[in-house]
Every structure is written in C-alpha cells, then in structure tokens.
Amino acid sequence: MSSVDLPTPYMVVADEELVHSEAIRDHLTGSVHSWDLSTGVDGPGTRMTLFMAGCGMRCQFCQNPDTWRMRDGVRHTVDEVMERVTRYATIMKVTGGGLTISGGEPLLQAKFVMNVFRRCNDLGIHTALDTAGLLGSRLSDDDLNYVDLTLLDIKSGLAETYQRVTGRPMQPTLDFASRLSRLGKTMWIRFVLVPGLTDAEENVEAIASFVETLDCVERLEVLPFHQLGREKWAATGEPYLLENTRSPEPELVDRVREQFKAHGINAM
C-alpha cells in the first residue's frame, strides 16, 4: 500500500458502486439505508434525514461504513419517500426545517434524489443535500434550483491528504464548491478534524484559503473525530486504519476554528 492509497479492496468495491450507479435507469426508485428525524442536525430546524445507500468514497474516518453498498439498502419509490416526508411537513415548516438527503453519497443516485427534491419544492418543503461533491457534475444547474442548502464535506485542503483520507481526488469537490458559489447557492461547509490525519496547520490553512474565495458560505462546521462508528467497521470486516486514533483535544479544536476565523469564516 502506498503512502496515499487505501487498501485495494476498499477501492475495488467503491469503483463497483460508481459503475453500478451509472448503469441505473430507474430513477423513480432508490436504494435507501435509513431515516432519522432530529432537530439542529443536518441543517436548520426539525429535519427528516434520508440516508441513501451506496458510496464511491472510502473515507478512513467514515462513521457509517454500513451505508457503502447500494445493494444493502431497501428500494423505495419517490411516492413512498414523499408519503413519509409529508407526515412531518407541518412541524418541519413551523420550525424552519425540511428534508435532508445524505448517505452514503446521495449523488450516486442523483436522478432519484432530484425527483424527491422537486416534489418537496412543490410542497414548499426546504431541501438540503449532504454530499462530498465528488459527483457534483451529475447535477445540472436546473437540478440545483431545487436544492436550498448544500452541506458540503471538504475532507482536506491538500490533494495528497485528500487522496489518503478518501481514496479519491480532491479537485471534483473544489470544482463543485466553486460552481455552487457562482450560482449563488447557500452552503454549509463541513470538515472532520482527525488528529494525525487532517489536523496539520497547512492542511487547514489550504481549506480556509479556498473557502474564503467562495460566496454564500453561511458557516463552516469543525466536526471532531470520534469512535462511535468503530463497531460498524468491525461488522464490515474491513481494516479500520484509525482504530487507535483519539478524538482531538479541545485545544486542537479551538486552534483549527481560530484558523478558519482568521480568514473571516464563520467557524463553529
């Protein structure tokens, strides 16, 4: 294994997910992993979060490796999804919430996701897309009219670190962020802080220097790494490279937030 590559089996399966998703022609059904209803998480207000199954990345710090494979999800139609969403439409609207579609990586099933978002738009339900941006090119500018908020995960600011963390190149994520900015689309940036992996000052500085060039970034969330996904990794049988990594100390979290704030970014 090279210094920047994840173990080969990770990426073989991830490549299969990308190829499989491109071959799907039925955009009225999607592979769903799970649902959640919460407040103050994954966007503003009370939100239903729909977790899609399947991901073409293999992040070392992934907290939900059980969402990696589309075949492990349950097929649902757009109508079935909307039936559940509309049950909570009133409370979502009253609290300023809405529907967030996450994953996995929701843009593996971009057409299905956009069919759901269009239906939400018709009902006046706020929509949020939680994505790493690798597959942002699968969305047209018209599609993005139905996305009220993008929760964009930027895993690293240095290309080599990004490759090591995710197994994928960094540039598609940056290109997607720049496109959202040009279109005036609201973003929340998310950055997972992992001691010994993403915490280098130059790595954080590279993200900050990029984000300060973007318009419409309302906030940047620094998410401290934790081990709550350890048991899920054990269940996958895949090697977990961060088994012995601890959560960042408060002093490190503060240092990183201050780095972002020094660039005029609303870091939280």
N, C-alpha and C positions, 0 to 999 in steps of 0.2 A: 504494500500500500504506500503510495507516495505521500508527501507531506500535505498535499491539498485534497486528496481524494478520500471519500468514504469507502468502506469495504464494498467490493464489487457487487455482492448480492443485493445491497441496498439499491443501487442504481439500475441494475437489471430489471428489478420489479418496478421501479419508478418509470423507467423507459416504457415498459409494457403498459402502464397506466396512461401515459401520454398517447401512445399509439392507439390504444383501445378507445380512448375518449374521442379521438379524431374520426374514428370509424362509425360512431353512433349517429344514426339518422333520426331516431325517435326523440323529438325534443319536447314531447308532451308528457314524458315520464322521466323521473330522475332517481338516482340511487341515493337514498337518504340514510345517514348514520343515526341521527338522534335529534331531539328537540329540547329546548330549555326556555323557561320563562323567568326573567330576572329584571332587576332594576339597577341602573347605574353601571351596567356591564355591556360591552359591545355596542356602545352608542348611547345617546341620551334617552332618558325616560324609561318606562317599563317596556321591555322588548321581548319578543319571541325571537330566539335564535335557532335557525335551521342549519344543522351541521350536515353538509353533503359528504358522501363517501368518495374517497379517491384523492390522491395527491401525487404530483410528479416531482416533488422535492423530498429530501430525506434529511431534515434538519437534525443536527445532533441533540438539540435541546427540546425536540418535539414533545409536548405533553400529551398528545393524543395519537400515538402510533397505531391505535386501533382504527383510525379513520383512513389509513393509507390506501386501502384497496376498494375499488368500486364494487367488486363482487361481494364484499362483506356487508353492503348496505341493503336496504329494503326499497323496492321500486314503489314510487308513489306518483300519481298523476298530478298535474297542475291543479286540477279541481280539488283533489284530496288535500293538497297543501293549503289551498285557499279556504277550504272549509274550516280547517283548524285555525288559520290566521284570523278569519272573521269572527270567531268566537270571542277573541280578545280585542277586537278593533276599537271598541268604546274606551276601554281602560288605556290602550296604547295612545289614542288620540288625546285623552284628557291629561295624560302625564307627559305628553310631548315625545312619546316613544314610537315604536314601529317594529318592522321586521328587519332582522339582520340575517344575512346568509353567509355562513362561514364554512369551515371544513375541518380536516382535509383542505383541499383547494377548490373553491366553488367554480372557478373558471375552467376546470376540466369539463364541466357540464354547463358551459356558458349559455347556450341557447335555452335550456330548461330554466336556468336562473333568471334570464331576462323575461321569459314568458310569465314567471311568477311576479317579477317586479312590475311589469306592465299592468297586471291585474291589480296589484297594490296601488299603483298610481291612479287607476280608475276609481279606486275607493278612497283616495286621499290618505293612504297609509304611508308614513315615512319609511324609506328603504335605506339600508346600509349594507355595503359589500365589504366583507373582511377577506383580504387577499394579500398574497405576497407579490403580486404583479408580474410574475413570470409569464403568464398567458394573457396579459392585458391586450395584446394585439387581436385577440379573439373577439373583442368588443368593438363595435362601430361607434362613431361619435353619436349616432342616433340612440344606440343602446344606452350610452352614458347619460342621456337625458332622463332616464328612469332610475338613476342612482342618485339619491340625495346626499349620501355621505359615503366616502371610501375610507375604510380603516386599512391603511397600507403598512404592511410589515416590511421594514427595511432591516435586514438581518446583519448588515455590516456596511462599512463605508469603504473598505479596501477590498479590491477584487479578489485577491488571493485568500483573504479571510472568508469572504462570502462563499467562495468555492469550497473551502474546507468545511464551513458550517453547514451548507445546504446540498453540496454536490452539483450545483447549477451555477451558471454565470450571473453576474450582478447586473449587467447592462440592461436587460429587459425590464427590470424593476425600475431603474432610473428613467428609462425611456417612458414608461407608463406614468410615473410621477410627473414628469415634465409635460406630458400630454394632458393630464388632468389639470395641471396648473394653467396651461394655455387655454383650456376650455372653461376655466373659472369654476372648477368643481371642488367642493369642500372636502378637505382631507383631515384625518387624524393619523399621524404617523406613530407607529409602534416599534420599539426597539427593545429586544431582550438582552439584558445585561448578564453575561456569564463570565465569572472570574476565570482568567487564564485563556479565554477564548475570544470574547468580543470587547473586553474592557480596556484594551490598550488606548492610551490617550490619542494616538494618531488615528486609530480606527474611529473613535467617537468624533474626533475633530473633522474627519472626512465626511461623516454623515451630517454634522452640523453645517459644514460649508456648503453642502449640497442643498439641504433643506432650506437654508436661508435664501436660496435663489428662487424658491417656489412661492407662488401666490396661493391664497386660500387654505393655508395650513392653520387650523384653529388651535391645535395642541400637538404636543409630542409626548407620548407616554413611555417612560422608562420602566420596563417590566423586569423586576428582579427574578433571576432564575430560581427555580425551586425543584424539589424532587417528588412532587405529587404524582408524576407520571411514571415513576420507577416500576411499579407493579405491572403497568400496561406494557412496558418494554419487556419485562420478564415473560409475559404471556406471548409476545410475538416470537420469542426465540432468537431475535436479532441481537447482536452485540451492542451493548449500551456504553458508549465511549465516555459518558460523563458520570459514571457510577460513583466516583469518589469526589465529584465536584460539589462544593458547598455553595449555599446561597451567598450573594455578595453582602459584605458588612455595610451597615448604614453609612459609614464614612465614604465608601466607594460609590454608593448610590447618589449621595449628595454631590460628590465630585463630578460625576457624569452629568447630573442635572444642571449643575452650575456651568459646565462646559457648553451645554446647549443654550442656556440662558444668556451667556456671554455673546451669543450670536443673535440675540433678540428673539429667540424661540420660546414659546410658552410651554416649557417643560414641566411635566408633572410626575 
